[in-house]
């Protein structure tokens, strides 16, 4: 800047001590000459100047309505705190006022990126209370596994896409959502919805796969395997991407164990913990797959794990297609099998005309039973259970309590995003402000599950 260009200012402390505003006193001038940051950043001797910064709850880099309160000194984060509750929905409380089947329409809405995991965990818990775990048809169990693994891949694709967007990799965002659309098309063809499906039910699934669905899924797998390398070719080993993620958001195994962290964050420390292997459910012991691990303990390692887990999920889906055999998709016990004999009819309401003709014109007892089953629901023996599953983000557990009635007494979920958010201070304190964005992206929290 030219020597003759000046600005008018005054030392704030001196200004206050003089008791008057000399901001525009033209007798006091300062010449702007620039200089190295090293000579500008240090605070005056004996003084510390720290600033409190709020990231969120509507900041584009905080994954939804998450508020992160940062205390910074220069560009360094000295303290980080996560504030939640801005998306509170009261889902768990609402479950106490709905029958057991209606509960599915609530739990699917918690983490809106992993609806099938929540539906399966809830269904498994209710089935355990009913004592019908072994009665669920094999075809329904295979369909559950297939949709959960497609859901895992879809969730990871969103994590890669949004994480890339937040760190400036716009092409990675385009690739991630492009592949995600392929999976959402499958979900819509099977359940009628792209998310919030309520497709899993206690005793099985709502209805069987549409005709030709196995072929469509097989073709989609080929397309996904063809396109997925685009993201890895773009970012793996990319010096800019590694500069933003390597060594960022560091959290080792000891920290994960103390905080209860699970999922890709835990496996990035080298520990191959996966409930599908350690506590198999839905027949996962009959599938061949590897538990992906890294030893970097940072954001880059979690990124690599999600890439690898997508491929493993597609491998499991291929095995599901081989295991699918004709058969029922709901338990035979008509006291539980709700809704009954659904099929999309010409009215578009999903009511099978033969079934309607039967209960309306031939059997008054069947009509009464159907009415009570839909309006009141079935009774579940008193007791409580906890059923965990390996969600895309870590351990998702359903704690379900029954008092013997037609509605849950209490339902509480251990949502992995809620637990994993505890790692924000450990990952961010001592790092740069820009690293906070990368750290949160590597956690991949969804506030719908946190503020349920």
HELIX and SHEET records of a PDB file:
HELIX    1   1 UNK A   12  UNK A   18  1                                   7    
HELIX    2   2 UNK A   37  UNK A   41  1                                   5    
HELIX    3   3 UNK A   91  UNK A   94  1                                   4    
HELIX    4   4 UNK A   95  UNK A   97  5                                   3    
HELIX    5   5 UNK A  104  UNK A  107  1                                   4    
HELIX    6   6 UNK A  115  UNK A  130  1                                  16    
HELIX    7   7 UNK A  133  UNK A  135  5                                   3    
HELIX    8   8 UNK A  138  UNK A  166  1                                  29    
HELIX    9   9 UNK A  170  UNK A  191  1                                  22    
HELIX   10  10 UNK A  213  UNK A  235  1                                  23    
HELIX   11  11 UNK A  239  UNK A  245  1                                   7    
HELIX   12  12 UNK A  253  UNK A  259  1                                   7    
HELIX   13  13 UNK A  264  UNK A  267  1                                   4    
HELIX   14  14 UNK A  275  UNK A  278  1                                   4    
HELIX   15  15 UNK A  284  UNK A  286  5                                   3    
HELIX   16  16 UNK A  299  UNK A  323  1                                  25    
HELIX   17  17 UNK A  353  UNK A  361  1                                   9    
HELIX   18  18 UNK A  364  UNK A  375  1                                  12    
HELIX   19  19 UNK A  416  UNK A  420  1                                   5    
HELIX   20  20 UNK A  421  UNK A  423  5                                   3    
HELIX   21  21 UNK A  424  UNK A  428  1                                   5    
HELIX   22  22 UNK A  433  UNK A  443  1                                  11    
HELIX   23  23 UNK A  447  UNK A  450  1                                   4    
SHEET    1   A 2 UNK A   6  UNK A   7  0                                        
SHEET    2   A 2 UNK A  30  UNK A  31 -1                                        
SHEET    1   B 3 UNK A  51  UNK A  55  0                                        
SHEET    2   B 3 UNK A  67  UNK A  73 -1                                        
SHEET    3   B 3 UNK A  76  UNK A  83 -1                                        
SHEET    1   C 2 UNK A 200  UNK A 201  0                                        
SHEET    2   C 2 UNK A 204  UNK A 205 -1                                        
SHEET    1   D 3 UNK A 383  UNK A 391  0                                        
SHEET    2   D 3 UNK A 394  UNK A 402 -1                                        
SHEET    3   D 3 UNK A 410  UNK A 414 -1                                        
END                                                                             
